[in-house]
Amino acid sequence: MYLTFDDGPHPQITPWVMNQLDKYGAKGTFFVVGDNAERYPELIEEITERGHSIGNHTQHHVKGWGMTDAAYIEEIKLCDKRIPENRLFRPPFGRINIKSIKQLADYEIIMWDVLSRDYLKRLDTHAAQRRIRNRTVDGSIAVFHDSEKAEKNLKMLLPNYLSFLNEQGYKMEKL
């Protein structure tokens, strides 16, 4: 199964996530926002040095469906300048500018089947933990967020989820 983290890197949260992953020998994929990658280049380097992978999440975390395809592609190309050579792309909000898909042929567009919803202010973390466990199957891609908005819920959900995955015998790999 694949653990993914959107919206970082963040100077406190991303290292915390990597430390949690290390406890279980897990690898993850971090879909980074170019602005954050530019702000914290040392974290981009640390993510790859620790054996995780990095994907593109646009330069400014844009809602691509309200943009021209040229502007949307420019957002992706700007982010590419901030991260190591990669071909992974996840559209923010899980929605993509359909007119741009042809121009993204060089990328592997990665979505998910297990959404933590850790970004919600009033998340019932106990119900969320049950939901993400129940939806996890071989080959699942789970999405969390290494951002301030999600920090409280992430810190409640991720350690328990990693423990569950480990107990169930899942191998947690990067994309």
C-alpha positions in Angstrom: 0.0 0.0 0.0 1.1 3.6 -0.6 1.1 6.4 1.9 1.0 9.9 0.4 1.2 13.4 1.9 0.0 16.5 0.2 0.7 20.3 0.6 4.1 20.3 2.3 6.8 20.5 3.0 6.4 22.0 6.4 9.4 22.6 8.7 7.9 20.9 11.8 5.2 18.6 10.3 7.1 16.9 7.4 10.0 15.8 9.7 7.5 14.4 12.2 5.8 12.5 9.4 9.1 11.0 8.3 9.9 10.0 11.8 6.6 8.2 12.1 7.2 6.4 8.9 10.7 5.4 10.0 9.3 3.7 13.1 7.6 1.1 10.8 10.2 1.0 8.0 7.6 2.7 5.8 8.2 4.8 2.8 5.9 7.6 1.5 5.4 9.9 -1.4 5.2 13.7 -0.7 3.2 15.7 -3.2 4.7 19.2 -2.6 3.6 22.7 -3.3 6.3 24.6 -5.2 6.0 27.6 -2.9 6.7 25.4 0.1 9.5 23.6 -1.7 11.1 26.9 -2.5 10.8 28.0 1.1 12.2 24.8 2.6 14.7 23.3 0.0 16.5 21.4 2.8 13.3 19.4 3.5 13.1 18.4 -0.2 16.6 17.1 0.1 15.8 15.3 3.4 12.7 13.6 1.9 14.8 12.0 -0.9 17.8 11.3 1.4 15.5 9.3 3.7 14.2 7.2 0.8 10.9 8.8 0.1 9.6 10.1 -3.2 8.4 13.5 -4.2 5.6 14.5 -6.6 4.3 17.8 -8.0 1.2 19.4 -6.4 1.5 22.7 -8.4 3.3 25.9 -7.4 0.5 27.5 -5.5 -2.0 24.7 -4.8 -4.3 25.9 -7.4 -7.8 24.9 -8.4 -7.0 23.9 -11.9 -10.6 23.7 -13.2 -11.0 27.4 -13.0 -7.9 28.3 -15.0 -6.8 28.2 -18.6 -4.9 25.1 -19.5 -1.8 27.2 -20.3 -1.9 28.8 -16.8 -2.5 25.4 -15.2 0.5 23.8 -17.0 2.6 26.8 -16.0 1.8 26.1 -12.3 3.0 22.5 -12.8 6.2 23.6 -14.6 7.0 26.1 -11.9 6.7 23.4 -9.2 8.9 21.1 -11.3 11.7 23.7 -11.0 11.6 23.3 -7.2 11.8 19.5 -6.9 14.1 16.7 -8.1 13.4 15.1 -11.4 10.0 13.4 -11.1 7.1 12.4 -13.1 4.4 12.2 -10.4 1.6 14.7 -10.3 -1.4 15.0 -8.1 -3.9 17.7 -8.8 -4.9 19.8 -5.8 -8.4 19.0 -4.5 -8.3 15.8 -6.6 -9.7 17.7 -9.6 -7.9 18.4 -12.8 -8.3 20.7 -15.7 -9.5 18.2 -18.3 -8.2 20.3 -21.2 -4.7 19.9 -19.7 -4.6 16.1 -19.5 -3.1 15.7 -23.0 -0.3 18.1 -22.0 0.4 16.0 -18.9 1.3 12.8 -20.9 4.8 12.8 -19.4 3.4 12.6 -15.9 1.8 9.8 -13.9 -1.3 11.3 -12.4 -1.8 9.9 -8.9 -5.2 10.0 -7.2 -6.2 7.9 -4.1 -8.8 5.5 -2.8 -8.3 6.2 1.0 -8.9 9.8 1.9 -8.1 10.7 5.6 -9.9 14.0 5.5 -7.3 15.2 8.1 -7.8 18.7 6.9 -11.3 19.0 8.3 -11.6 21.2 11.4 -14.4 19.1 13.0 -13.2 15.6 12.1 -14.3 12.8 14.3 -10.9 11.1 14.4 -12.2 7.8 15.8 -14.8 7.5 13.0 -12.1 8.6 10.5 -9.7 5.9 11.8 -12.4 3.2 11.3 -13.2 4.5 7.8 -9.6 4.6 6.5 -8.9 1.1 8.0 -12.0 -0.3 6.4 -11.2 1.2 3.0 -7.6 0.0 2.9 -6.9 -3.0 0.6 -3.8 -4.3 -1.2 -2.6 -1.5 -3.5 -4.4 1.3 -1.7 -3.2 4.8 -2.0 -4.0 6.8 1.2 -3.7 10.5 1.3 -2.8 12.7 4.4 -1.6 16.3 4.5 1.6 17.5 6.0 0.2 21.0 6.6 -0.7 23.2 9.6 -4.4 22.9 8.7 -4.2 19.1 9.1 -1.6 18.9 11.9 -3.9 18.1 14.8 -5.9 15.4 13.0 -2.8 14.0 11.3 -1.1 13.5 14.6 -4.1 11.6 15.9 -4.6 9.5 12.7 -1.2 8.6 11.3 0.5 6.8 14.2 -2.6 4.6 14.7 -3.0 3.9 11.0 0.7 3.0 10.7 0.3 0.6 13.6 -2.7 -1.0 12.0 -1.0 -1.4 8.6 2.0 -3.0 10.3 -0.2 -5.4 12.3 -2.1 -6.3 9.1 1.2 -7.1 7.3 1.0 -4.3 4.7 4.2 -3.2 3.1 4.2 0.6 2.9 6.0 1.7 -0.2 6.7 4.9 -2.1 5.2 5.5 -5.6 
